[in-house]
Amino acid sequence: MEQFLTEIKQLFGWLQTEIFKVGETSITYGSIFRVILILVVTYIFSRLLQNALRRIASYRKSMAPSSVYALTRITHYVVMVVGALIAVASIGIDLTKFAIFASALGVGVGFGLQNLISNFTAGIMLLFEKTLKVGDFVELESGVTGEVKEINIRSTLITTNDNIDIIVPNSEFVAGRVTNWTMRDTIRRLKVGFGVAYGTDKELVRKAVLEAAERVPHTLNDGSYRPPQVWLTEFGDSSLNFELVVWLKPEAVNRPSAVKAAFMWEIHTSLEEYGIEIPFPQRDLHIRSWDGDAKIQTESLTKPRPKKDSTASKSNKRPDNDAAEDL
C-alpha cells in the first residue's frame, strides 16, 4: 500500500513544481489547476442559478422579462467575481495585499481604459433601469436602428431589419439620445407625405388615399385609435402637399421602411386609378431673342407623336404591393 501511495505521489509530483512566485507565495501547476477548477465550478453554478431564477420568474407573472434579464445578468457577474476571489485565495495569496495592488493598478489602468470603464458603468445602469430592454426597437443618434437582442456588460447587440448585427458601446445609450419605439407601447402613428397638382379636388384625393390605406394590412382599424386621416399640410411651389396619418398594428412598428413603402405604393396606385396628377417642379422660361433656325428646330420637336395602338389597352389588375408583405 505504501508503495502504491509512493507511486501516486511520483506520478502527480509534477503538480508541485514551482512556476513563479507572487511575493512569498509559490505558484505551482497544481495551484493553477485549482484556480481553473474553481472558476469552472463557479461558472456552472452561475448557469444553474440563472436557470433557477428564470424558472421562478416564469411562475410569477408580475415580473417583467426585462427585470428577469437584468437580475440574471447581475447574478452572473456577482457569482463570477466571488468565485474569482475564492480562486485567488485558494492558492495562498493574501487578498488584503491583492486589494492594495489592485487599487494601485486600477488608478493607472483607469486613465488608459476610460472608455472601457465608462461602457462598464453604462452597462450596469442599463441593466438596472427600464429605459432599454431586450426586444425593444430603438433608433440611435448615430442613425442605427434595430431590435435589441442582448445587453452585455460592455456593449449591446442590435439586429437591424436587414438582419445585420451591430455591436454598440453602452456609453452611447447613456450619453447620446436614444429613440425607443416600443418602450411603453407598441402602437405608433405614421405620417406618409405626398403631393398632387393644383386644381385637384381635395375630397377626391381624400377618398383615393383612404382606400389605399384600407388595402394595406398594417393599418390599425379595430376602433381603439382614430381611423386613417388625410391632412393638407402645405401649399408647395408646384403641388398641394398632403399627409396620410395612420395608426399601425404592433407587428408593423419594427419595420418602418417597409411599412412606409407599402403605403406609398398603394397611394400611387389609387391616385392613378382616380386620374389624379402627381406634379413635378415647373419653371417659366422667358426668351429674349428668337431666330428662324431655332423656330424650325422647335417646331420639329413639338410635332405630335403618333398615337399608340388602341388595341394595347391597359390591364385593370392592380399591381402587387411587395412592401405590404415584408414583415
Solvent accessible surface area in square Angstrom, and as a share of the most:
residue,aa,sasa,rsa
1,M,173,0.77
2,E,142,0.64
3,Q,134,0.60
4,F,115,0.48
5,L,86,0.43
6,T,65,0.38
7,E,91,0.41
8,I,63,0.32
9,K,150,0.64
10,Q,136,0.60
11,L,111,0.55
12,F,103,0.43
13,G,33,0.32
14,W,140,0.49
15,L,39,0.19
16,Q,138,0.61
17,T,67,0.39
18,E,87,0.39
19,I,70,0.35
20,F,104,0.43
21,K,121,0.51
22,V,68,0.39
23,G,70,0.67
24,E,170,0.76
25,T,28,0.16
26,S,45,0.29
27,I,7,0.04
28,T,21,0.12
29,Y,101,0.38
30,G,11,0.11
31,S,7,0.04
32,I,67,0.34
33,F,125,0.52
34,R,101,0.37
35,V,33,0.19
36,I,97,0.49
37,L,93,0.46
38,I,38,0.19
39,L,60,0.30
40,V,74,0.42
41,V,86,0.49
42,T,15,0.09
43,Y,96,0.36
44,I,91,0.46
45,F,113,0.47
46,S,0,0.00
47,R,114,0.42
48,L,111,0.55
49,L,58,0.29
50,Q,7,0.03
51,N,60,0.31
52,A,35,0.27
53,L,40,0.20
54,R,107,0.39
55,R,139,0.51
56,I,97,0.49
57,A,12,0.09
58,S,61,0.40
59,Y,171,0.65
60,R,139,0.51
61,K,178,0.75
62,S,99,0.64
63,M,60,0.27
64,A,43,0.33
65,P,115,0.72
66,S,19,0.12
67,S,34,0.22
68,V,20,0.11
69,Y,56,0.21
70,A,13,0.10
71,L,78,0.39
72,T,2,0.01
73,R,56,0.20
74,I,39,0.20
75,T,22,0.13
76,H,29,0.13
77,Y,48,0.18
78,V,84,0.48
79,V,22,0.12
80,M,52,0.23
81,V,89,0.51
82,V,75,0.43
83,G,3,0.03
84,A,41,0.31
85,L,78,0.39
86,I,97,0.49
87,A,1,0.01
88,V,33,0.19
89,A,46,0.36
90,S,41,0.26
91,I,28,0.14
92,G,53,0.51
93,I,30,0.15
94,D,70,0.36
95,L,65,0.32
96,T,91,0.53
97,K,142,0.60
98,F,76,0.32
99,A,57,0.45
100,I,123,0.63
101,F,125,0.52
102,A,42,0.32
103,S,67,0.43
104,A,69,0.53
105,L,94,0.47
106,G,40,0.38
107,V,98,0.57
108,G,52,0.50
109,V,58,0.33
110,G,16,0.16
111,F,151,0.63
112,G,64,0.62
113,L,80,0.40
114,Q,109,0.48
115,N,120,0.62
116,L,81,0.40
117,I,86,0.43
118,S,51,0.33
119,N,13,0.06
120,F,107,0.45
121,T,67,0.39
122,A,4,0.03
123,G,0,0.00
124,I,52,0.26
125,M,78,0.35
126,L,9,0.04
127,L,5,0.03
128,F,136,0.57
129,E,79,0.35
130,K,139,0.59
131,T,65,0.38
132,L,10,0.05
133,K,55,0.23
134,V,61,0.35
135,G,34,0.32
136,D,4,0.02
137,F,2,0.01
138,V,0,0.00
139,E,62,0.28
140,L,6,0.03
141,E,113,0.51
142,S,79,0.51
143,G,54,0.52
144,V,34,0.19
145,T,48,0.28
146,G,0,0.00
147,E,53,0.24
148,V,0,0.00
149,K,88,0.37
150,E,77,0.35
151,I,3,0.02
152,N,44,0.23
153,I,36,0.18
154,R,102,0.37
155,S,10,0.06
156,T,0,0.00
157,L,39,0.20
158,I,0,0.00
159,T,18,0.10
160,T,26,0.15
161,N,61,0.31
162,D,115,0.59
163,N,128,0.65
164,I,97,0.49
165,D,91,0.47
166,I,51,0.26
167,I,111,0.56
168,V,6,0.03
169,P,52,0.33
170,N,0,0.00
171,S,35,0.22
172,E,54,0.24
173,F,18,0.08
174,V,70,0.40
175,A,94,0.73
176,G,26,0.25
177,R,177,0.65
178,V,46,0.27
179,T,65,0.38
180,N,26,0.13
181,W,61,0.22
182,T,17,0.10
183,M,83,0.37
184,R,225,0.82
185,D,60,0.31
186,T,59,0.34
187,I,32,0.16
188,R,71,0.26
189,R,100,0.37
190,L,29,0.15
191,K,95,0.40
192,V,0,0.00
193,G,40,0.38
194,F,26,0.11
195,G,16,0.15
196,V,0,0.00
197,A,15,0.12
198,Y,111,0.42
199,G,82,0.79
200,T,29,0.17
201,D,84,0.44
202,K,111,0.47
203,E,117,0.53
204,L,58,0.29
205,V,0,0.00
206,R,115,0.42
207,K,108,0.46
208,A,0,0.00
209,V,0,0.00
210,L,34,0.17
211,E,56,0.25
212,A,0,0.00
213,A,0,0.00
214,E,131,0.59
215,R,72,0.26
216,V,3,0.02
217,P,65,0.41
218,H,2,0.01
219,T,5,0.03
220,L,16,0.08
221,N,112,0.57
222,D,100,0.52
223,G,70,0.67
224,S,74,0.47
225,Y,79,0.30
226,R,158,0.58
227,P,96,0.60
228,P,21,0.13
229,Q,54,0.24
230,V,23,0.13
231,W,88,0.31
232,L,69,0.34
233,T,69,0.40
234,E,98,0.44
235,F,147,0.61
236,G,15,0.14
237,D,141,0.73
238,S,29,0.19
239,S,16,0.10
240,L,14,0.07
241,N,38,0.20
242,F,8,0.03
243,E,44,0.20
244,L,0,0.00
245,V,4,0.02
246,V,0,0.00
247,W,54,0.19
248,L,7,0.04
249,K,61,0.26
250,P,59,0.37
251,E,105,0.47
252,A,0,0.00
253,V,1,0.01
254,N,43,0.22
255,R,52,0.19
256,P,32,0.20
257,S,90,0.58
258,A,12,0.09
259,V,0,0.00
260,K,92,0.39
261,A,46,0.36
262,A,0,0.00
263,F,1,0.00
264,M,83,0.37
265,W,111,0.39
266,E,11,0.05
267,I,5,0.02
268,H,89,0.40
269,T,10,0.06
270,S,0,0.00
271,L,3,0.01
272,E,113,0.51
273,E,92,0.41
274,Y,67,0.25
275,G,66,0.64
276,I,12,0.06
277,E,99,0.44
278,I,82,0.42
279,P,25,0.15
280,F,132,0.55
281,P,101,0.64
282,Q,115,0.51
283,R,188,0.69
284,D,129,0.67
285,L,154,0.76
286,H,156,0.70
287,I,100,0.51
288,R,243,0.89
289,S,91,0.59
290,W,134,0.47
291,D,86,0.45
292,G,48,0.46
293,D,100,0.52
294,A,37,0.29
295,K,104,0.44
296,I,116,0.59
297,Q,117,0.52
298,T,53,0.31
299,E,87,0.39
300,S,66,0.42
301,L,152,0.76
302,T,97,0.56
303,K,139,0.59
304,P,128,0.81
305,R,219,0.80
306,P,127,0.80
307,K,194,0.82
308,K,185,0.79
309,D,93,0.48
310,S,106,0.68
311,T,111,0.64
312,A,81,0.63
313,S,93,0.60
314,K,189,0.80
315,S,93,0.60
316,N,157,0.80
317,K,148,0.63
318,R,100,0.36
319,P,69,0.43
320,D,101,0.52
321,N,16,0.08
322,D,112,0.58
323,A,21,0.16
324,A,7,0.06
325,E,135,0.61
326,D,63,0.33
327,L,99,0.49
